Amino acid sequence: MRVFNIVAMFCIALVLAACSDPKPILRTDLPKATALVLYKAERRMYLFQGNTVIKEYDFKLGFAPIGHKKFEGDGKTPEGQYFIDRKNPNSQFHLSVGISYPNAADRRAAGTRSPGGDIFIHGTPRPYRFFFKDWTWGCIAVSNREIEEIYAMVDIGTPIWIYP
């Protein structure tokens, strides 16, 4: 019976290890991006260094991806010019980099409603990896390996343009 318990505990440990995401790899070997440009309709993100594209990625958006974000909970991703305003190495989505939404115009456009906030480029938790449709609440989701690269390549203050 004791051997059975040891084997059972070992199997449970293996299953739990397989379900968890590995620790993020904080890379230092990648070039720094000077700007990000995203095209929502194409689900394509470009990282630039000067006028040169140095990396490009596909991504997922909010559950209602068409149009500019107007208020909290609308499932839309903002459109316009913003900047990277924070980085979270302890994100529940592996790693994340924050986008400076909402700006003053976004707050005015929301009127009496909350414009929302906490818009990030982030990784993808295991349960969402096989979704083919947009699933976030307005964020931009990439793979965990890709957010590790993006996290290393962008600094706070990096401009980001998000187009329809």
Buried (B, 14 or more C-beta within 10 A) or exposed (E): EEEEEEEEEEEEEEEEEEEEEEEBEEEEEBEEBBBBBBBBEEBBBBBBBEEEEBBEBEBBBBBBBEEBBBBBEBBBBBBBEBBBBEBBEEBEBBBBBBBBBBBEEBEEBBEEEEBBBEBBBBBBEEEEEEEEEBBBBBBBBBBBEBBBBBBBBBEEEBBBBBEE
